[in-house]
Amino acid sequence: MQDVTIIENAGTGAIADWLTERLAAAAGAAITVPGGSTPFPILADLAARGSIAWSDWEVWPGDDRIVPEDHEASNTGKVRALLEPAGARIVALAEDARPPHFALAWLGMGPDGHIASLFPNTDPQVDDPRAVRRLTPDPLPAHAPFDRITLTIPALLDSDALVFTLGGAADKRGVFEAAMRGENDLPIARLLGAARARGVPVTVFA
């Protein structure tokens, strides 16, 4: 049985509360955080609280667009602007990077079932020998038509737990639940199946 906890209708503050408690319990290490529109208000809330000792934390983006950090599409640049002033060490992804074990892997998911920048066309593998890959989504999302760099499924699973923020979209919820039941072979289904096999707990803010 998949160890999945689904939390309904949680706002930014409630998710930030959960993350604060989780990070306090972990007592410092490394986390990976997502891009997209949903996480940055939550990260801003976490940074403003002053209740997390960010100097104890290394923060990795789960993926990024291949653009300079000062580009508006850069996840790394946005994370750095929010958390580096609070003391966190921000690690930009590179193809030869060696990600650590994460206390928490925080992810979003697209309506097509992609996670990080592991889109369906990239055929991500649960036994990928590489921790980081440079990929080209197909089709390229119109709002961010860039090549990507991303953690792979094994790198994301090298975590104490996974947490998803789905942004309250009904279409995403349906895709996620179908993946959880093993009814598709999308990247999210592959990740959840591997998490189940490895006993990695999953929390979903839906």
Secondary structure, 3 states (H helix, E strand, C coil): CCCEEEECCCCHHHHHHHHHHHHHHHCCCEEEECCCCCHHHHHHHHHHHCCCCHHHCEEEECEEECCCCCCCCCHHHHHHHHHCCCCCEECCCCCCCCCCCECEEEECCCCCCCECCECHHHCCCCCCCCCEEEECCCCCCCCCCCCEEEECHHHHHCECCEEEECCCCHHHHHHHHHHHCCCCCCHHHHHHHHHHHHCCCEEEEC
